[in-house]
Amino acid sequence: MVSSTKDEDNNRVVTTTLKFITPDDLLIRRRRLVFRVTLTDGRQYLLGSDERPYPMIEITENCPDAIKDNHLNEVVITYKSLHIPPYIMV
C-alpha cells in the first residue's frame, strides 16, 4: 500500500494504491467496497468509504501459456480522498 499527496485545485488530494495477488476469483460487480488492509508489521488501515469517491478496482486475470508462469489474479485498488487512510486500533 502506497499513499501520495498532490495539490489539485487548491486541495490536498491523497491517492492511495493497494496492489496484491490472489488465487481467488473476485466477483465485485457494482458493489461499493471498503478494504481493511493489514501490513506486515500488524498495523491496519481502512481503505475506502461509503461516500463518493469510491475505490477504483482493477483486476487482471492471468492465463499464461507456460505452466510455470504466474496464474494468480493481480488486483490494483486506487482510492482518492482528502485524507490519508485512517489507522484502525486493534
Backbone torsions as a table, in degrees:
resi	resn	phi	psi	omega
1	MET	NA	131.6	-179.6
2	VAL	-132.0	132.7	175.4
3	SER	-117.6	136.4	177.1
4	SER	-137.3	148.6	-179.2
5	THR	-110.7	151.7	-179.7
6	LYS	-154.6	142.3	177.7
7	ASP	-88.8	122.8	177.2
8	GLU	-130.7	120.1	178.3
9	ASP	52.3	49.0	179.1
10	ASN	61.9	21.8	175.1
11	ASN	-123.1	141.7	175.7
12	ARG	-86.2	114.0	-177.9
13	VAL	-108.1	128.2	178.6
14	VAL	-103.3	122.2	176.2
15	THR	-106.4	120.0	179.7
16	THR	-112.0	129.4	-179.7
17	THR	-120.9	129.4	177.6
18	LEU	-118.8	127.6	178.9
19	LYS	-124.0	135.8	174.4
20	PHE	-156.3	164.5	175.5
21	ILE	-118.5	148.2	-177.4
22	THR	-149.2	148.0	174.4
23	PRO	-83.3	-10.5	-175.9
24	ASP	-78.1	150.2	171.0
25	ASP	-87.2	118.7	-178.6
26	LEU	-95.0	110.7	179.3
27	LEU	-97.2	84.3	-172.6
28	ILE	-88.9	-42.6	-177.2
29	ARG	53.2	-127.3	-175.4
30	ARG	-106.2	24.0	-179.9
31	ARG	-78.4	149.1	176.4
32	ARG	-97.4	110.5	-172.8
33	LEU	-106.8	151.1	171.2
34	VAL	-120.5	138.6	-174.9
35	PHE	-114.5	134.2	171.0
36	ARG	-98.9	114.7	-174.6
37	VAL	-104.1	125.3	175.8
38	THR	-108.0	120.4	179.5
39	LEU	-82.0	169.9	-176.6
40	THR	-64.3	-24.1	178.8
41	ASP	-89.7	5.1	175.3
42	GLY	95.7	-10.7	177.7
43	ARG	-68.4	145.2	179.8
44	GLN	-123.0	141.1	179.4
45	TYR	-129.6	154.8	177.7
46	LEU	-104.8	121.4	-177.4
47	LEU	-114.4	109.8	-179.6
48	GLY	119.3	176.5	-178.0
49	SER	-158.1	165.6	176.9
50	ASP	-87.4	6.7	178.0
51	GLU	-120.1	162.3	177.3
52	ARG	-69.0	148.9	-3.4
53	PRO	-79.7	141.2	179.7
54	TYR	-86.3	158.4	176.7
55	PRO	-64.2	141.9	175.7
56	MET	-94.6	129.5	-175.2
57	ILE	-118.2	127.1	178.6
58	GLU	-123.7	123.3	-179.2
59	ILE	-117.2	129.0	176.8
60	THR	-113.6	117.0	178.5
61	GLU	-93.7	120.5	-178.1
62	ASN	-91.7	131.0	174.5
63	CYS	-133.1	73.4	-175.3
64	PRO	-73.6	162.8	178.1
65	ASP	-74.0	-42.2	-176.3
66	ALA	-89.5	141.7	-179.1
67	ILE	-66.4	-26.3	-177.4
68	LYS	-82.0	-10.2	-179.4
69	ASP	-80.1	167.7	-176.1
70	ASN	-65.6	123.0	177.7
71	HIS	-106.3	1.2	-175.9
72	LEU	-79.8	152.1	176.9
73	ASN	-79.8	133.0	178.0
74	GLU	-98.1	128.4	-177.1
75	VAL	-120.3	131.5	175.7
76	VAL	-125.6	122.0	179.5
77	ILE	-114.4	126.5	179.5
78	THR	-120.2	129.5	-178.4
79	TYR	-133.9	125.8	178.2
80	LYS	-110.5	133.0	177.9
81	SER	-153.9	179.7	179.0
82	LEU	-89.1	-7.7	-176.9
83	HIS	-132.8	158.3	173.6
84	ILE	-69.2	157.2	179.5
85	PRO	-58.9	136.6	-178.3
86	PRO	-70.7	145.3	178.5
87	TYR	-82.1	134.9	178.9
88	ILE	-100.6	122.0	176.7
89	MET	-82.9	125.6	-179.3
90	VAL	-106.7	NA	NA
